[in-house]
Amino acid sequence: MRPALKAYILPWLCFAALYGSQVVVAVLAVAGCVVSRGFAYWLGSPWGVFSVTAIGGLAALGVVYLFLRRPSAGEYLRQLGLRFPPRDVSIPLVLLGLALGFAASYLGSRFPAEAAANSSFLKTFANGSREGAYLYAVMLVAGPFLEELVMRGFLYQVFRKGYGVPVSVGALVFIGTLTHWKVATASVWYFLMLALLQVTICLAFEKTKNLWNCIAIHVAYNAVMAYFFLKAMYP
């Protein structure tokens, strides 16, 4: 295959492989629920949600590793734009993530009926205040780190090798919509907020080439969302 053609086709093949890994995890989870009622109960618990989120993220990272074929973990992470120790994190970008989180939380309070249609994930953590720790673990640790390694660290860079910034950012908005389908389809406002978050994180990576900035924006956004949810549950 010619290099130019490969640069156009490879990003979509990578996306298909990543999406396939999540389908496999979902199918296994459903099969477990069918076979065992106890497994189904566990899957609906905070620890179950956290575990499945982490397993799905690790499965995606496994696919990424197969594409990159890096011999060491350190080189693998550096290829994804993650340097250690964390450095040069932009405070303005963190503040921007917080601002987006406050805007999304305002929409949740402004349109509660639409927000309620998408709260099945959050309701898992509404049975006791101690379970808030699991919510923070998903939204501040597993979610942002695993998602940014795959989305910006890998997919965005693959798209940029064959496409310009507008198409690459648009592709990540499309993929982000698919992976956050319930939230994105709640209303046009939720879709716009999710799209704006995706665009912001992509442009932050484009400008700084530092994945820690992407993670920081994502963590800041999720922290605000989790805080207001828990505040509403346990005033």
Secondary structure, DSSP 8 states (H G I E B T S, - for coil): --HHHHHHHHHHHHHHHHHHHHHHHHHHHHHHHHH-HHHHHHHTSHHHHHHHHHHHHHHHHHHHHHHH--SSHHHHHHHTT--SS-----HHHHHHHHHHHHHHHHHHHHSHHHHHTTTHHHHTT-S-GGGHHHHHIIIIIIHHHHHHHHIIIIIIHHHHHHS-HHHHHHHHHHHHHHHTHHHHTT-HHHHHHHHHHHHHHHHHHHHH--HHHHHHHHHHHHHHHHHHHHHHH--
